[in-house]
Amino acid sequence: MIADNLPALISVIGDDLRYQFVNRRYGEVLGVDAQELVGESVAVIGRHLDQSLLPYYLRAVSG
Amino acid sequence: MTFESSGRFAGVRRHAQVTLVPDFGDDGVVRRFYALSVDITDRKERELLLEQQVQHDGLTGLLNRNGFMTRLQPAMEHAKRYGEPLALLFLDLDGFKHINDTYGHNAGDALLRGFAGRLTGVMRRTDAVARLAGDEFVVLLEGVTNPIRDPATAATKVLDAMKLPLPLAGGDVIVSASIGIAVYSDDIVDAESLLQRADKAMYRAKHVGRNGYCVI
């Protein structure tokens, strides 16, 4: 799949803020298998970040 | 929606530019969204380094004039609003030109670095310490409890610290400093005037025999 080979992190996140898809690079950066992230909460990446992205996610979900 | 985000992954700091694109269902309600993050770590680190260089003195690592003014202006506004005393120390090494001329510029630079180290060593971590130019240094003392005694104590600490010789390539030297103290008051209109007042006090200290401080 094209998404897997791009040098970018790509994910599809549901309105429940859980991953529906993550590309391979996403898994590599987090040090886990990308498939394992499907169904997980976005808190998985949030733990690594200086600031929570929750406000942005909520804005995206509300369109 | 695009924004920047930063974090730490496997011990490495990374910066990313993130774009979120909502995916609407047939009813116009967002079902999910796409998140695309592009690594911008190299560019961001260069930006941060540049920002740091713009505000700091390359020789001593202290703030430079630009960085100091950026700290001084809001500090004065704060002092004015809350009535908290603020003081400025203006320091100039005694006989720096002579050492520079006698031992060379490398020795002069080493002396400036040595003095910068002594200065930061005796100040509180929160005090802004800067090298304005040449051998002119300033220290911003915020939130002083006693506007007369505290800056004088700080100045005395500097003078005491300079009683010990500084090791230079050509041998140890003992260099004193002259210090001007200006305490912020309502009649001082801007940062530049406070700086000028402290500068004037420093010249007075030089005049009365160096290795001392003077308050205006």
Interface residues (C-beta under 8 A of the other chain):
Chain A: P7 A8 L9 I10 S11 V12 I13 G14 D15 Q20 V29 L30 G31 I45 H48 L49 D50 Q51 L53 Y56 Y57 R59 A60 V61 S62 G63
Chain B: M1 F3 S5 S6 G7 R8 F9 A10 R14 A16 V18 L20 V21 P22 D23 F24 G28 V29 V30 R31 R32 F33 Y34 A35 L36 S37 V38 D39
